[in-house]
Amino acid sequence: MSTIRADNIGPSAGGTTTDLLSGLSKAWVNFDGVAGTLSARKSFNISSLTDNGTGHYQSNFTNSFSDANFVTSDGSSTYGTARLIGLTGNGYTQTTSSRDANYGTSTNTVSGGMLVYDPYYILISIHGDLA
């Protein structure tokens, strides 16, 4: 078996950087929503996290996206118990420099017609083109 090692990678003579990087996650984060001060366990292209209340978090990007039409995937759990999540229209926004969302389930505080909570694990992956 061979190992490919490179310090830099770029497109082939006929390709573009967009072709090369298409489909890769351009930002991701794993953080604790229960702690008093948010901090990422691990992240990529996330400059900071903002706690906007119970179950309401904003992820701020180090490098902005080219537009606000990127795609996100979310997961969450509380102390090993998986919960269904939903992202509300009230409090869910995405801009080129940040993404703001509420996490909800069937317990705790009502926000925008949804019952929200602070998950122990919040996992977000974002796909799209960087500016």
N, C-alpha and C positions, 0 to 999 in steps of 0.2 A: 504494500500500500504506500502511496506517495503522499507527501504533505506539501501543500502550497503555502508559501510564506511570502508576504509582501508588505512593504511599508506604505505604499500608495497603490490605489486602484483607480482606474479610469475607464472610459468607454473605448470600444474598439474603433478602428478608423471609420467604420460606417455607422456607429451608434452615437448616442448622446448620453450625457450624464443622467438625464431624466430616465432613459431606458434602463440604465444600469441600476439605478436606485429605486425604481418603481416597485411598489409592494412591500418595501421595508418599513418597519415602524420608525417614525421620525421623532417620536417622543413617547416615553413610558415612565410609570412611577408605581412604586409599592410603598404605601404609607399607612400609619396608624391614625385613625380618625377619633379614637377614644382619648388619647393622651391630651393633657392640657395645652401643650405646644406641639403643633404639627411638625413632623420631621420625616423626611423620606428615608425608608430603609435602603432603597436603591432607586436610582432614577437615571434617565437620559434625556437631555434637552429640557429639563425642568429647572427653572431658576429659583422658584419659591412656591410655597403653598399657602393659601389663605383660608382660615376657618371663618365662615360667614354665619355660623349658628349651627344648631343641631342638624346633622346630616347634610350640610350645605358647604361645599368646598370649591375653591378655585385653584386651578393649576396654571401657573404662569410659565411661559416658554422662554428659554434662553435665546433661541433663534426662532423668529416668527415664521408662520406659514404664509404661502403666497396669497391665499384667500381663506375665508372662514368656512369653506365647504369640505373640510377634512372629515374623516370617519373615526369614531372612537369605539372601543370595546371596553366594557367595565365588568368587574367582578368584585364581590365583597363577602366577608364572613365575620361573625362575631364569636371570638373565642372558640373556634373550631366548628361552629354551627353555621352552615350555609343558609343564607336568606335570599329570597327573591329580591331583586332590586328593580327600581324603575326610576327614570329621570323625568322630573316634572317640567312642564312648560313654564311654570312660575319659578324662575331661578335657574333655568337651563339656558345658557347662552354660550356661543363660541365666537371668538374674534380671532384675528390673525396672531394675537399675542397671548391669549389666555382661553381657558375653558372653565365654565362654571356650572355645577350641577348639584341637585339634591338627590340623596339616596333614600329610598323608601321601602317600607314593608307594612305589616299589619299591626305594629305597636308603636307607642310613643307619640310625639308631637305632630299635630296636623299642620301641613304646609302645602298650600296650593292644591288642596283636595287630596293630598297624599299623606300617609303617616310615615314620618321620617325617623331615622336613628343614626347613631355614630358607630359605624363598623370598626372593628379592630384591624381588619385588613381591607384596604381599598387598593385595587389593582386596575390601572388604566393603561391602555395602549392606543396610540393615535397614529393614523396613517394619512398621508397627504403630501403635497409638495411644499418644500420650504421656499421662502422668498429668496 
